[in-house]
């Protein structure tokens, strides 16, 4: 089941391409979106790594040896070290939950830390434009 707050939408995000924004305030703890995923098995990784989808996948599975493409807005959230949202891999339901971790005011972009924890400053696997 795809679920998302009716206030979120896709728009251009400064130098980051498209991103996800909100027209209404989102409160800390609110569920922003439940994104179903398409799971890609390891034997098909080369197909993903040699395509545009390489920039949009999540590591997946108990052993993190699979990858998943999030549907809905899931693969369009931009990275920020001190993000205002987090993602939770729901392996039982093959979905990714996007949760608000600090209040987000109307008009602001919703961001996640691609490493899975706000504040994680490890380098990304691509050149981030700021």
N, C-alpha and C positions, 0 to 999 in steps of 0.2 A: 504494500500500500504506500503510495506517495502521499506525504503530508507535509505541508509547509505553511508558515504564517502567511495570510493573504497580503501582508504589507511588504513582503520582500520582492525585489525585482532585479533584473540585470541592467547594468549601465556601464559606461566607460569609467575606468578608474585611473585617473592621472596617467602615469607611464606604465601601468601594469596590464593594459588591455581591458577586457571586461571583468567586472566584479559584481558582487551581490550587495545590494543596499536595502534600506528599509524606509518606508514612508511614515512609520509610527515607532514610538519608543518600544524597545524590547528590554525586559527586565532580566537581571541576573537570575539564572536558573531556568528561564523559559526554554522550552523545546522550540527551536527555530525550524528544523526540517528533519524528516526521516527520508533518507535517500536509498531506494533499493539499489543493489549493485549487480553488475555482470562480472562473474568471477572468471579470470583467465588462468588456465593451468600453466605450470612452468614450461612445458614443451612448446607453448605458443608465445613465450616472452619475446623471441626475436622479431616476431611480427609486430608487436607493440613497440619495442625499442627502435624499430626502423620506421616508425610512423609518427604522425602528429600526436597520437594518443599517449606517447611516452611522457608528455608533460602533464598528463591529467589522471594518472592512476594512483591508487593507494596500495601499500603492501597489505596482504590479507592472509588470514588463516592462523591457526594456533601456533604454527612454526614460522609464520610470516614469509612463506616460500611461494605463495601465490600472489597474484595481484587482482585488483578489482577496479572497475570503472563505475563511478557513482553516477546514477541517473538523477533526474530532477536538476537542482542547481548544484549538487554536490561537488562536481569537479570544477566549478567555476569560482569557488571562494579563493581569494588571494591570500598569500602568505604575509604574516607580520610577526616579528619576534614576540612582541607583547600584544598578542591577539585579543580580541574581545569575545571570541567564541572558541569552542573546542569541538573535537569530533570523537565519537565513541564508535568503535567497530562492534556491531552486533552480529556476531558470527552465527548465532542461533536463527536469526531472521534474515540473514543475508542483506543487511542494510547498514547504513552509517547514520548515526544521529548527530545533528549539529545542535549544540547546547550553548546558550548565552552564558558567559562567565563574568561579564561586567556589563552594567547598563549600557545600552546603545541608543543614542538619541536619534530621532527622526532625521533622515537625510544622510546619515553616516553609513560608511561601508562596513560590512560584516567580514571579519578576517579570522583565519585560523593559523596556527603555527604548524607548518607541514611536518615537523618532527613529532608532533603529537602532544606537546606540552608548552603552554605559553611561557615565554621567557627563555626557551631553549635557543641558544645562539649558534649552534653548530652550522657550518657552511651548508648551503643548499647544493644540489646536484646540477644546478644551472645558474647562470649569471642573473642575479636579481637586479632589476632596474629600479632606482628610487628617484 
